Amino acid sequence: MKLSGLAGLGIIGTIITCVACFTPLAVVLLGVIGLAGWAGYLDYILFPLLVVFAGLLVIGLVRHRSDAGKLKGES
């Protein structure tokens, strides 16, 4: 089963955002580049970003299911 580009983007974005949210990876990377002071604001960016990518995944899967149904002759 090949997914649409939107669903693929949603999957990749959700995985990357989850890794950044649930590990100290983002804090370490910000510290390495000298922006450790911004680490307190990561929640304001990463959690909405996670919701956006999860939404793209759902939309992509719904469209894929709809397109697959049209190809089979279902309405």
FENQUIJO-V368659 format. One record per backbone hydrogen bond with DSSP energy under -1.0 kcal/mol. CO is the residue of the C=O (numbers start at 1). NH is the residue of the N-H. If there is no record, write none. Layout:
CO_NH ; CO_NH
This chain:
4_8 ; 5_9 ; 6_10 ; 7_11 ; 8_12 ; 9_13 ; 10_14 ; 11_15 ; 12_16 ; 13_17 ; 14_18 ; 15_19 ; 16_20 ; 17_21 ; 18_22 ; 24_28 ; 25_29 ; 26_30 ; 27_31 ; 28_32 ; 29_33 ; 30_35 ; 35_38 ; 36_39 ; 38_41 ; 39_42 ; 42_45 ; 42_46 ; 43_47 ; 45_49 ; 46_50 ; 47_51 ; 48_52 ; 49_53 ; 50_54 ; 51_55 ; 52_56 ; 53_57 ; 54_58 ; 55_59 ; 56_60 ; 57_61 ; 58_62 ; 59_63 ; 60_64 ; 61_65 ; 62_66 ; 63_67 ; 64_68 ; 65_69 ; 66_70 ; 67_71 ; 68_72 ; 69_74
